[in-house]
């Protein structure tokens, strides 16, 4: 496995989890913000890109 793939997928996972957690906190506090959706979108796109560019195949 290459280091770039590991770091990229780890960073994407962290950003995705931060977006999901922030979204749930905002829903519980009844605060509507747009940036958690950007984090979720970026995390999903980065994970899809990492899956497509997986070095094993």
Residue pairs with C-beta under 8 A, 6 or more apart in sequence:
1 55
1 56
2 55
5 50
5 53
5 54
5 55
8 46
8 49
8 50
9 46
9 47
9 50
11 46
12 42
12 43
12 46
12 47
12 50
13 43
13 47
15 39
15 42
15 43
15 46
16 39
16 40
16 42
16 43
16 44
16 46
16 47
17 43
18 39
19 36
19 37
19 38
19 39
19 40
19 42
19 43
20 36
20 40
22 33
22 35
22 36
22 39
23 36
23 37
23 40
26 32
26 33
26 36
